[in-house]
Amino acid sequence: MTEPLAIPLRTFADRARQVILFEFFGLLLITPLFALASGEALLSSAGLLVALSIIALFWNALYCDLFDRIERRLARRAADQRPFRLRLLHAFGFEGGLILFTLPVILLWTDMGFWLALTADLGLALAYIGYAYVYNLAYDHLFPIR
């Protein structure tokens, strides 16, 4: 059986590329949808989502690195070999944790009340869960861990 530490992790440069591209393409995809659904102006929505993306950028790097290390230790495989169900868990865990950081920003940025802001944040999370699943699957295929 392969020792967990013999299974490679993504390098810092690879992880940086992964999270920066994730946020960039996510902004292009989600901002117009958020503006339409929330009734917020496109420019205001873009500003808010850029702020949320900066938060998500740091959370993404931390979360993915920790998740990969735990997976390597418990399942003895690299992240690019992750099965479907674990990819879903990864996506839901990421977005669930992110809400803790982003909800206060949405409340401060917009005139939304708590429940509307929570609904907007949950809507963003659901959109990003689907996006995160597809993006990470594609990224793992395009940039396998060496």
C-alpha positions in Angstrom: 0.0 0.0 0.0 1.3 3.5 -0.8 2.4 5.6 2.1 0.2 8.8 2.3 3.2 11.1 2.2 4.4 9.5 -1.1 1.2 10.6 -2.8 1.9 14.1 -4.3 -0.1 17.2 -3.5 -0.4 20.2 -5.8 2.5 22.6 -5.7 2.0 26.2 -4.4 2.1 27.5 -8.0 -0.4 24.9 -9.2 -2.8 25.7 -6.3 -2.4 29.4 -7.0 -3.3 28.9 -10.7 -6.2 26.7 -9.7 -7.9 29.1 -7.3 -7.2 32.3 -9.4 -8.7 30.7 -12.5 -11.6 29.4 -10.5 -12.4 32.8 -9.2 -11.9 34.5 -12.6 -14.2 32.2 -14.5 -16.7 32.2 -11.7 -17.0 35.9 -11.8 -17.6 35.9 -15.5 -20.3 33.3 -15.2 -22.0 34.2 -11.9 -22.0 38.0 -11.8 -24.6 38.6 -14.5 -26.8 35.9 -13.0 -26.5 37.4 -9.5 -27.4 40.9 -10.8 -30.4 39.6 -12.6 -31.7 37.5 -9.7 -31.0 40.0 -6.9 -32.1 43.2 -8.7 -28.8 44.8 -7.8 -27.0 46.9 -10.5 -24.5 45.0 -12.6 -21.6 47.2 -11.4 -22.6 46.9 -7.7 -23.0 43.2 -8.2 -19.6 43.0 -9.8 -18.0 44.9 -6.9 -19.7 42.7 -4.3 -18.7 39.5 -6.1 -15.1 40.6 -6.5 -15.0 41.2 -2.7 -16.5 37.8 -2.2 -14.1 36.3 -4.6 -11.1 37.7 -2.7 -12.5 36.0 0.4 -13.2 32.8 -1.5 -9.7 32.9 -3.0 -8.1 32.5 0.4 -10.7 30.1 1.7 -10.4 28.0 -1.5 -6.6 27.7 -1.1 -6.9 26.7 2.6 -9.9 24.4 2.2 -8.6 22.6 -0.8 -5.1 22.1 0.7 -6.6 20.7 3.9 -9.1 18.5 2.1 -6.4 17.1 -0.2 -4.1 16.3 2.8 -6.9 14.5 4.7 -7.9 12.6 1.5 -4.3 11.6 0.9 -4.0 10.3 4.5 -7.3 8.5 4.7 -7.9 7.3 1.1 -4.3 7.2 0.0 -4.9 8.9 -3.3 -4.2 12.2 -5.0 -6.9 14.8 -5.4 -7.1 14.3 -9.2 -8.2 10.7 -8.6 -11.2 11.8 -6.4 -14.4 9.9 -7.0 -17.8 11.5 -7.8 -19.3 11.4 -4.3 -16.2 12.8 -2.7 -16.2 15.6 -5.3 -19.7 16.5 -4.3 -18.8 16.5 -0.6 -15.8 18.7 -1.5 -18.0 21.2 -3.3 -20.7 21.3 -0.6 -18.1 21.6 2.2 -16.3 24.5 0.4 -19.5 26.5 -0.2 -20.9 25.7 3.2 -17.8 27.1 4.9 -17.6 30.0 2.6 -21.1 31.2 3.6 -19.7 31.9 7.1 -17.4 34.5 5.7 -19.5 35.9 2.9 -22.9 36.5 4.5 -21.6 39.4 6.7 -20.2 41.1 3.6 -23.4 40.7 1.6 -25.3 42.3 4.6 -22.9 45.2 4.8 -22.7 45.8 1.0 -26.4 45.7 0.1 -29.6 46.9 1.6 -30.8 43.4 2.0 -32.2 42.2 5.3 -30.7 39.1 6.9 -33.1 36.5 5.3 -32.8 38.0 1.8 -29.0 38.2 2.1 -28.9 34.6 3.4 -31.1 33.5 0.4 -28.8 35.4 -2.0 -25.8 33.8 -0.4 -27.3 30.4 -0.6 -28.2 31.0 -4.2 -24.6 31.9 -4.9 -23.5 28.8 -3.0 -25.7 26.6 -5.1 -24.6 28.1 -8.3 -21.0 27.8 -7.2 -21.4 24.2 -6.1 -22.3 23.2 -9.6 -19.6 25.4 -11.0 -17.0 24.1 -8.5 -17.8 20.5 -9.4 -17.4 21.0 -13.1 -14.4 23.3 -12.8 -12.4 21.1 -10.4 -13.1 18.0 -12.5 -11.9 19.8 -15.6 -8.9 21.3 -13.8 -7.9 17.9 -12.5 -8.0 16.5 -16.1 -6.2 19.4 -17.7 -3.6 19.7 -14.9 -3.0 16.3 -13.3 -0.9 16.2 -10.2 2.7 15.1 -11.1 
